[in-house]
Amino acid sequence: MPYPRRILALLAAALLLSPGLAAASPGIVTQHGLLRVEGNKLVGADGQAVSLAGVSFGWSQWEAAPYYNAKVVNWLQEDWKAGLVRAALGLDPTGYLGHPAREKARVCAVVDAAIAADLYVLIDWHDHHANEHTALAVAFFQEMARKYGHRANVMYEIFNEPIKGLTWARDVKPYAETVIAAIRAIDPDNLIIVGTPNWSQDVDVAAADPIKAENIAYTLHFYAGTHKQELRDKAVVAMNKGLPLFVTEWGTCDASGAGPVDVESTRVWMEFMRQWQLSHCNWAIYDKAETAAIIVPGATAQGGWTAKELTASGRLAREWVRNWAKYSAAR
């Protein structure tokens, strides 16, 4: 019988650390292997809790498009010390709906670069109306599962932010169950992350009626200028009911992507994620003139950004991501 991938990952890590072999430190995927849910925690192949910090690319079809390349992924690993990246496949008619081959190629460029860099990567169906595109999502994720399902690096994020007004029972959960079943027919074990109602904030609603499937986590999104203790309270209710959460998107400003950088609220959220050992991605890599963008308009699309090419939000996010492993280890 073939060894499960989590055992193979541990063996690979042991070989890398054996005397007489290469002294280079193993990358984060080699260290942790295939991630899985255990209770309300994300754990690695050794059963220890894992809390990753990384960065999301912006919508693939707009200002972020030039940045979907290996040089940017490598810079995030080298300079930001990111443990994961998120490729946000835009779904409107200017994106995947109108240009499927182009947008898929952009996402795959990031996924391939993350695998080469030994990083985790979220394949994000960046849609607010995914329940209206179920068949398209099934076909896309089955293709991704065939292409990448054997890679421990890859996680599937199947519904970015269900809009306000979509219900868990009627809209989001049935969509998720259909897409999960389609992925599991090909890839039985890579992590799948499910969006939650009201822009991925009503995690307590999902916790009251969770999906019956293996290795599933649920999306929590916050923007520090808008979301405060009330949203953290909802998250605690969900986690106390056993729901595993993954902050696939967070911002330093308000939920519109604008407004001032809220340094203090960001700090409180970082402390919260540290306390609960949550993994997270900052929004986002794009150069539009708005607060949430981590780089200024016209910043190079090759990585290597100087401090002047980072926005105030980018500089703050970089410090949190860059120091996350050290900071979270101090809990």
C-alpha positions as a Markdown table, in Angstrom:
| # | Residue | x | y | z |
|---|---|---|---|---|
| 1 | Met | 0.0 | 0.0 | 0.0 |
| 2 | Pro | 1.4 | 3.4 | -0.9 |
| 3 | Tyr | 2.4 | 5.6 | 2.1 |
| 4 | Pro | 0.1 | 8.5 | 2.9 |
| 5 | Arg | 1.5 | 11.8 | 1.8 |
| 6 | Arg | 1.8 | 13.1 | 5.4 |
| 7 | Ile | 4.2 | 10.2 | 6.2 |
| 8 | Leu | 6.1 | 10.8 | 3.0 |
| 9 | Ala | 6.4 | 14.5 | 4.0 |
| 10 | Leu | 7.8 | 13.5 | 7.4 |
| 11 | Leu | 10.3 | 11.1 | 5.8 |
| 12 | Ala | 11.4 | 13.9 | 3.4 |
| 13 | Ala | 11.9 | 16.3 | 6.2 |
| 14 | Ala | 13.9 | 13.7 | 8.2 |
| 15 | Leu | 16.2 | 13.1 | 5.2 |
| 16 | Leu | 16.8 | 16.8 | 4.7 |
| 17 | Leu | 17.8 | 17.1 | 8.3 |
| 18 | Ser | 20.0 | 14.0 | 8.4 |
| 19 | Pro | 23.8 | 14.5 | 9.0 |
| 20 | Gly | 25.9 | 14.6 | 5.9 |
| 21 | Leu | 23.1 | 15.9 | 3.7 |
| 22 | Ala | 22.5 | 19.4 | 2.5 |
| 23 | Ala | 22.6 | 21.9 | 5.3 |
| 24 | Ala | 20.1 | 24.3 | 3.8 |
| 25 | Ser | 16.9 | 24.8 | 5.9 |
| 26 | Pro | 13.9 | 23.0 | 4.5 |
| 27 | Gly | 11.1 | 25.1 | 3.1 |
| 28 | Ile | 7.8 | 25.5 | 5.0 |
| 29 | Val | 5.9 | 22.8 | 3.1 |
| 30 | Thr | 8.8 | 20.4 | 3.6 |
| 31 | Gln | 8.7 | 21.2 | 7.3 |
| 32 | His | 4.9 | 20.8 | 7.8 |
| 33 | Gly | 3.8 | 18.6 | 4.9 |
| 34 | Leu | 0.1 | 18.1 | 4.0 |
| 35 | Leu | -2.0 | 20.3 | 6.3 |
| 36 | Arg | -5.1 | 18.9 | 7.9 |
| 37 | Val | -7.8 | 19.9 | 10.3 |
| 38 | Glu | -7.7 | 18.5 | 13.8 |
| 39 | Gly | -10.5 | 19.9 | 16.0 |
| 40 | Asn | -10.5 | 23.7 | 15.4 |
| 41 | Lys | -6.8 | 23.8 | 14.5 |
| 42 | Leu | -4.8 | 23.4 | 11.4 |
| 43 | Val | -2.0 | 20.9 | 12.0 |
| 44 | Gly | 1.0 | 19.6 | 10.0 |
| 45 | Ala | 2.1 | 16.1 | 9.3 |
| 46 | Asp | 3.6 | 15.8 | 12.8 |
| 47 | Gly | 0.3 | 16.7 | 14.4 |
| 48 | Gln | 1.6 | 20.1 | 15.7 |
| 49 | Ala | -0.5 | 23.2 | 15.2 |
| 50 | Val | 0.5 | 25.4 | 12.2 |
| 51 | Ser | -0.1 | 29.1 | 11.9 |
| 52 | Leu | 0.9 | 30.5 | 8.5 |
| 53 | Ala | 1.2 | 34.2 | 7.4 |
| 54 | Gly | 1.2 | 35.3 | 3.8 |
| 55 | Val | -0.1 | 37.6 | 1.2 |
| 56 | Ser | -2.9 | 37.6 | -1.3 |
| 57 | Phe | -2.6 | 38.7 | -4.8 |
| 58 | Gly | -5.3 | 41.2 | -5.9 |
| 59 | Trp | -8.0 | 40.4 | -8.4 |
| 60 | Ser | -6.3 | 38.5 | -11.3 |
| 61 | Gln | -8.0 | 40.5 | -14.0 |
| 62 | Trp | -7.3 | 44.1 | -12.8 |
| 63 | Glu | -4.3 | 46.0 | -11.3 |
| 64 | Ala | -2.8 | 42.9 | -9.9 |
| 65 | Ala | -2.4 | 41.1 | -13.2 |
| 66 | Pro | 1.2 | 42.0 | -14.0 |
| 67 | Tyr | 2.3 | 40.7 | -10.5 |
| 68 | Tyr | 1.1 | 37.2 | -11.1 |
| 69 | Asn | 4.6 | 35.8 | -11.7 |
| 70 | Ala | 7.4 | 33.8 | -10.0 |
| 71 | Lys | 9.6 | 36.8 | -9.2 |
| 72 | Val | 7.0 | 38.3 | -7.0 |
| 73 | Val | 6.3 | 34.9 | -5.3 |
| 74 | Asn | 10.0 | 34.5 | -4.7 |
| 75 | Trp | 10.3 | 38.0 | -3.3 |
| 76 | Leu | 7.5 | 37.3 | -0.9 |
| 77 | Gln | 9.3 | 34.2 | 0.3 |
| 78 | Glu | 12.7 | 35.8 | 0.6 |
| 79 | Asp | 11.9 | 39.3 | 1.9 |
| 80 | Trp | 8.5 | 39.0 | 3.5 |
| 81 | Lys | 9.3 | 35.4 | 4.8 |
| 82 | Ala | 5.8 | 34.5 | 3.7 |
| 83 | Gly | 4.6 | 30.9 | 4.3 |
| 84 | Leu | 1.8 | 31.1 | 1.8 |
| 85 | Val | 0.4 | 33.1 | -1.1 |
| 86 | Arg | -3.1 | 33.4 | -2.4 |
| 87 | Ala | -4.0 | 33.5 | -6.1 |
| 88 | Ala | -7.4 | 35.4 | -6.4 |
| 89 | Leu | -9.1 | 34.2 | -9.6 |
| 90 | Gly | -11.4 | 37.1 | -10.6 |
| 91 | Leu | -14.8 | 35.9 | -11.9 |
| 92 | Asp | -16.6 | 38.9 | -13.5 |
| 93 | Pro | -16.9 | 39.2 | -17.4 |
| 94 | Thr | -13.5 | 41.0 | -17.5 |
| 95 | Gly | -12.0 | 38.0 | -15.7 |
| 96 | Tyr | -12.5 | 34.2 | -15.8 |
| 97 | Leu | -16.1 | 34.5 | -17.2 |
| 98 | Gly | -14.8 | 36.3 | -20.3 |
| 99 | His | -11.2 | 35.1 | -20.5 |
| 100 | Pro | -10.9 | 31.7 | -18.9 |
| 101 | Ala | -7.6 | 30.6 | -20.5 |
| 102 | Arg | -5.8 | 33.9 | -19.6 |
| 103 | Glu | -7.0 | 34.0 | -16.0 |
| 104 | Lys | -6.3 | 30.4 | -15.4 |
| 105 | Ala | -2.8 | 30.8 | -16.7 |
| 106 | Arg | -2.2 | 33.7 | -14.3 |
| 107 | Val | -3.3 | 31.6 | -11.3 |
| 108 | Cys | -1.3 | 28.6 | -12.4 |
| 109 | Ala | 1.8 | 30.8 | -12.8 |
| 110 | Val | 1.5 | 31.7 | -9.1 |
| 111 | Val | 0.7 | 28.1 | -8.0 |
| 112 | Asp | 3.7 | 26.7 | -10.0 |
| 113 | Ala | 6.0 | 29.3 | -8.5 |
| 114 | Ala | 4.8 | 28.6 | -5.0 |
| 115 | Ile | 5.4 | 24.9 | -5.4 |
| 116 | Ala | 8.9 | 25.6 | -6.7 |
| 117 | Ala | 9.5 | 27.9 | -3.7 |
| 118 | Asp | 8.2 | 25.3 | -1.2 |
| 119 | Leu | 5.4 | 27.6 | -0.2 |
| 120 | Tyr | 1.7 | 26.9 | 0.5 |
| 121 | Val | -0.8 | 28.4 | -2.0 |
| 122 | Leu | -4.5 | 29.1 | -1.9 |
| 123 | Ile | -6.3 | 28.7 | -5.2 |
| 124 | Asp | -9.1 | 31.2 | -4.6 |
| 125 | Trp | -12.4 | 31.3 | -6.5 |
| 126 | His | -12.6 | 35.1 | -6.0 |
| 127 | Asp | -16.3 | 35.4 | -6.5 |
| 128 | His | -19.2 | 37.1 | -4.5 |
| 129 | His | -21.8 | 35.1 | -6.4 |
| 130 | Ala | -20.2 | 31.6 | -6.7 |
| 131 | Asn | -23.6 | 29.9 | -6.0 |
| 132 | Glu | -24.6 | 31.2 | -9.5 |
| 133 | His | -21.5 | 29.6 | -11.1 |
| 134 | Thr | -21.6 | 26.1 | -9.5 |
| 135 | Ala | -21.0 | 24.1 | -12.7 |
| 136 | Leu | -18.1 | 26.4 | -13.7 |
| 137 | Ala | -16.5 | 26.1 | -10.2 |
| 138 | Val | -16.9 | 22.3 | -10.3 |
| 139 | Ala | -15.1 | 22.1 | -13.7 |
| 140 | Phe | -12.3 | 24.5 | -12.6 |
| 141 | Phe | -11.6 | 22.9 | -9.3 |
| 142 | Gln | -11.6 | 19.4 | -10.8 |
| 143 | Glu | -9.0 | 20.6 | -13.3 |
| 144 | Met | -6.9 | 22.1 | -10.4 |
| 145 | Ala | -7.3 | 18.9 | -8.4 |
| 146 | Arg | -6.1 | 16.8 | -11.3 |
| 147 | Lys | -3.2 | 19.2 | -11.9 |
| 148 | Tyr | -2.1 | 19.9 | -8.3 |
| 149 | Gly | -3.9 | 17.4 | -6.0 |
| 150 | His | -0.8 | 15.4 | -5.4 |
| 151 | Arg | 1.0 | 18.5 | -4.1 |
| 152 | Ala | 0.9 | 19.2 | -0.3 |
| 153 | Asn | 1.4 | 22.9 | -1.1 |
| 154 | Val | -2.1 | 23.4 | -2.5 |
| 155 | Met | -5.3 | 24.4 | -0.8 |
| 156 | Tyr | -8.7 | 25.1 | -2.4 |
| 157 | Glu | -10.7 | 28.2 | -1.4 |
| 158 | Ile | -14.0 | 27.7 | -3.1 |
| 159 | Phe | -16.1 | 30.8 | -2.3 |
| 160 | Asn | -14.3 | 34.0 | -1.5 |
| 161 | Glu | -17.1 | 36.2 | 0.0 |
| 162 | Pro | -20.8 | 35.3 | -0.3 |
| 163 | Ile | -22.6 | 38.6 | -0.5 |
| 164 | Lys | -24.9 | 39.9 | 2.2 |
| 165 | Gly | -28.4 | 38.3 | 1.6 |
| 166 | Leu | -27.1 | 34.8 | 0.7 |
| 167 | Thr | -28.0 | 32.3 | 3.4 |
| 168 | Trp | -25.9 | 29.5 | 4.6 |
| 169 | Ala | -28.6 | 26.8 | 4.4 |
| 170 | Arg | -30.1 | 27.8 | 1.0 |
| 171 | Asp | -27.2 | 29.2 | -0.9 |
| 172 | Val | -23.7 | 28.7 | 0.5 |
| 173 | Lys | -23.7 | 25.3 | 2.1 |
| 174 | Pro | -25.3 | 23.5 | -0.9 |
| 175 | Tyr | -22.9 | 25.1 | -3.3 |
| 176 | Ala | -20.0 | 24.1 | -1.0 |
| 177 | Glu | -21.1 | 20.5 | -0.7 |
| 178 | Thr | -21.3 | 20.2 | -4.5 |
| 179 | Val | -17.9 | 21.6 | -5.1 |
| 180 | Ile | -16.3 | 19.7 | -2.2 |
| 181 | Ala | -17.7 | 16.4 | -3.6 |
| 182 | Ala | -16.3 | 17.2 | -7.0 |
| 183 | Ile | -12.8 | 17.9 | -5.6 |
| 184 | Arg | -12.9 | 14.9 | -3.3 |
| 185 | Ala | -13.6 | 12.6 | -6.3 |
| 186 | Ile | -10.1 | 13.4 | -7.5 |
| 187 | Asp | -8.2 | 14.8 | -4.5 |
| 188 | Pro | -9.2 | 13.0 | -1.2 |
| 189 | Asp | -7.2 | 15.0 | 1.3 |
| 190 | Asn | -5.9 | 18.5 | 0.5 |
| 191 | Leu | -7.5 | 21.3 | 2.6 |
| 192 | Ile | -10.7 | 22.9 | 1.3 |
| 193 | Ile | -11.7 | 26.3 | 2.7 |
| 194 | Val | -15.4 | 27.3 | 2.6 |
| 195 | Gly | -16.7 | 30.9 | 2.5 |
| 196 | Thr | -19.2 | 32.0 | 5.0 |
| 197 | Pro | -22.3 | 34.3 | 4.8 |
| 198 | Asn | -22.1 | 38.1 | 4.9 |
| 199 | Trp | -18.7 | 38.6 | 3.2 |
| 200 | Ser | -17.2 | 35.7 | 5.1 |
| 201 | Gln | -18.0 | 37.1 | 8.5 |
| 202 | Asp | -20.9 | 34.9 | 9.8 |
| 203 | Val | -18.8 | 32.0 | 10.9 |
| 204 | Asp | -21.1 | 31.4 | 13.9 |
| 205 | Val | -23.9 | 30.6 | 11.4 |
| 206 | Ala | -21.8 | 28.0 | 9.7 |
| 207 | Ala | -20.7 | 26.6 | 13.1 |
| 208 | Ala | -24.4 | 25.9 | 13.9 |
| 209 | Asp | -24.7 | 23.7 | 10.8 |
| 210 | Pro | -21.3 | 22.6 | 9.6 |
| 211 | Ile | -20.6 | 20.6 | 6.5 |
| 212 | Lys | -20.0 | 16.9 | 7.0 |
| 213 | Ala | -16.8 | 16.4 | 5.2 |
| 214 | Glu | -13.1 | 15.7 | 5.9 |
| 215 | Asn | -10.4 | 18.3 | 6.1 |
| 216 | Ile | -12.6 | 21.4 | 5.7 |
| 217 | Ala | -11.9 | 24.9 | 7.2 |
| 218 | Tyr | -14.1 | 28.0 | 7.0 |
| 219 | Thr | -13.3 | 31.5 | 5.9 |
| 220 | Leu | -13.1 | 34.5 | 8.2 |
| 221 | His | -12.3 | 37.9 | 6.7 |
| 222 | Phe | -11.7 | 41.2 | 8.5 |
| 223 | Tyr | -10.6 | 44.7 | 7.8 |
| 224 | Ala | -9.1 | 46.3 | 10.8 |
| 225 | Gly | -10.7 | 49.8 | 10.3 |
| 226 | Thr | -14.2 | 48.3 | 10.1 |
| 227 | His | -14.3 | 45.1 | 12.1 |
| 228 | Lys | -13.7 | 45.1 | 15.8 |
| 229 | Gln | -14.6 | 43.0 | 18.8 |
| 230 | Glu | -18.0 | 42.0 | 17.6 |
| 231 | Leu | -16.5 | 40.0 | 14.8 |
| 232 | Arg | -13.9 | 38.4 | 17.0 |
| 233 | Asp | -16.7 | 37.4 | 19.4 |
| 234 | Lys | -18.5 | 35.7 | 16.5 |
| 235 | Ala | -15.2 | 33.9 | 15.6 |
| 236 | Val | -14.8 | 32.7 | 19.2 |
| 237 | Val | -18.4 | 31.3 | 19.2 |
| 238 | Ala | -17.6 | 29.4 | 16.1 |
| 239 | Met | -14.2 | 28.1 | 17.3 |
| 240 | Asn | -15.6 | 27.0 | 20.6 |
| 241 | Lys | -18.1 | 24.9 | 18.7 |
| 242 | Gly | -15.1 | 23.3 | 17.0 |
| 243 | Leu | -15.1 | 25.2 | 13.7 |
| 244 | Pro | -11.6 | 25.6 | 12.2 |
| 245 | Leu | -11.1 | 29.1 | 10.8 |
| 246 | Phe | -8.7 | 30.4 | 8.2 |
| 247 | Val | -8.3 | 34.2 | 7.6 |
| 248 | Thr | -7.7 | 34.0 | 3.9 |
| 249 | Glu | -8.1 | 37.8 | 3.6 |
| 250 | Trp | -7.5 | 40.7 | 6.0 |
| 251 | Gly | -6.7 | 44.4 | 5.6 |
| 252 | Thr | -5.3 | 47.2 | 7.7 |
| 253 | Cys | -7.9 | 49.7 | 6.7 |
| 254 | Asp | -11.7 | 49.8 | 6.3 |
| 255 | Ala | -13.7 | 47.2 | 4.4 |
| 256 | Ser | -13.9 | 49.4 | 1.2 |
| 257 | Gly | -10.1 | 49.2 | 0.9 |
| 258 | Ala | -9.8 | 52.9 | 1.7 |
| 259 | Gly | -9.5 | 55.0 | 4.8 |
| 260 | Pro | -6.5 | 55.3 | 7.1 |
| 261 | Val | -4.3 | 52.4 | 8.2 |
| 262 | Asp | -5.6 | 51.3 | 11.6 |
| 263 | Val | -2.4 | 50.3 | 13.3 |
| 264 | Glu | -3.9 | 49.6 | 16.7 |
| 265 | Ser | -6.9 | 47.5 | 15.5 |
| 266 | Thr | -4.5 | 45.6 | 13.2 |
| 267 | Arg | -2.4 | 44.8 | 16.3 |
| 268 | Val | -5.4 | 43.6 | 18.3 |
| 269 | Trp | -6.3 | 41.3 | 15.4 |
| 270 | Met | -2.8 | 40.0 | 15.1 |
| 271 | Glu | -2.9 | 39.2 | 18.9 |
| 272 | Phe | -6.2 | 37.4 | 18.4 |
| 273 | Met | -4.9 | 35.3 | 15.5 |
| 274 | Arg | -1.8 | 34.5 | 17.5 |
| 275 | Gln | -3.9 | 33.4 | 20.4 |
| 276 | Trp | -6.0 | 31.1 | 18.3 |
| 277 | Gln | -3.2 | 30.0 | 16.0 |
| 278 | Leu | -5.0 | 31.1 | 12.9 |
| 279 | Ser | -3.4 | 31.3 | 9.4 |
| 280 | His | -3.9 | 34.4 | 7.4 |
| 281 | Cys | -3.2 | 36.3 | 4.2 |
| 282 | Asn | -3.0 | 40.1 | 3.9 |
| 283 | Trp | -4.9 | 41.9 | 1.1 |
| 284 | Ala | -3.3 | 42.5 | -1.3 |
| 285 | Ile | -0.7 | 42.7 | -4.1 |
| 286 | Tyr | -1.8 | 45.4 | -6.5 |
| 287 | Asp | -0.9 | 49.0 | -7.3 |
| 288 | Lys | -4.2 | 50.8 | -7.4 |
| 289 | Ala | -4.1 | 54.1 | -5.5 |
| 290 | Glu | -6.0 | 52.9 | -2.4 |
| 291 | Thr | -5.1 | 52.0 | 1.2 |
| 292 | Ala | -5.3 | 48.2 | 1.0 |
| 293 | Ala | -2.8 | 47.9 | -1.9 |
| 294 | Ile | 0.6 | 47.0 | -0.5 |
| 295 | Ile | 2.5 | 48.7 | -3.3 |
| 296 | Val | 2.3 | 52.2 | -4.8 |
| 297 | Pro | 1.1 | 52.9 | -8.4 |
| 298 | Gly | 3.8 | 51.9 | -10.9 |
| 299 | Ala | 5.8 | 49.7 | -8.5 |
| 300 | Thr | 7.9 | 47.1 | -10.3 |
| 301 | Ala | 6.1 | 43.9 | -11.2 |
| 302 | Gln | 9.3 | 41.9 | -10.5 |
| 303 | Gly | 9.3 | 42.0 | -6.7 |
| 304 | Gly | 12.4 | 43.6 | -5.0 |
| 305 | Trp | 10.3 | 46.4 | -3.7 |
| 306 | Thr | 12.0 | 49.1 | -1.7 |
| 307 | Ala | 10.4 | 50.8 | 1.3 |
| 308 | Lys | 9.4 | 53.7 | -1.0 |
| 309 | Glu | 7.5 | 51.3 | -3.2 |
| 310 | Leu | 5.5 | 49.9 | -0.3 |
| 311 | Thr | 2.4 | 51.8 | 0.9 |
| 312 | Ala | 1.8 | 52.4 | 4.6 |
| 313 | Ser | -0.4 | 49.3 | 4.6 |
| 314 | Gly | 2.3 | 47.3 | 2.8 |
| 315 | Arg | 5.0 | 48.3 | 5.3 |
| 316 | Leu | 2.8 | 47.4 | 8.2 |
| 317 | Ala | 1.7 | 44.1 | 6.7 |
| 318 | Arg | 5.3 | 43.2 | 5.8 |
| 319 | Glu | 6.4 | 43.6 | 9.4 |
| 320 | Trp | 3.6 | 41.3 | 10.7 |
| 321 | Val | 4.1 | 38.7 | 8.0 |
| 322 | Arg | 7.9 | 38.8 | 8.1 |
| 323 | Asn | 8.0 | 38.3 | 11.9 |
| 324 | Trp | 5.0 | 36.0 | 12.2 |
| 325 | Ala | 6.9 | 32.7 | 12.8 |
| 326 | Lys | 9.0 | 34.3 | 15.5 |
| 327 | Tyr | 6.0 | 36.2 | 17.0 |
| 328 | Ser | 3.6 | 33.3 | 17.0 |
| 329 | Ala | 6.2 | 31.0 | 18.5 |
| 330 | Ala | 6.3 | 33.3 | 21.5 |
| 331 | Arg | 2.6 | 32.5 | 22.4 |
